[in-house]
Amino acid sequence: MTKFKGTQGKWVIKEFHGRHETDISCVDTRIASAKHYNYGNDDWTKNDPEPEQGRANAILISKAPEMLEMLENILSILETPNGVINILPIQKLIKEATNVKG
């Protein structure tokens, strides 16, 4: 297994900019920002599907360290004879990474 070289700790989404942008942070460090609007649309404040898409992107990005850790755990199990994988944490992580409820 390789050591993750990115920002250590739990990544979370923080909405500092309302419907227009979602920040992904770890403690007080901003890691990334997901934009929620369509630059080519002059009237992007009405009936724009982009906010949901931007939030979904932010949720997926925030789960990246957990997904990496999960993959490393699965690999270590598969590399051992008679490895048994508990699928419940995998299913939980997939649900968290794809849940777009706001």
Secondary structure, 3 states (H helix, E strand, C coil): CCCCCCCCCCCEEECCCCCCEEEEEECCEEEEEEECCCCCCCCCCCCCCHHHHHHHHHHHHHCHHHHHHHHHHHHHHHCCCCCCCCHHHHHHHHHHHHCCCC
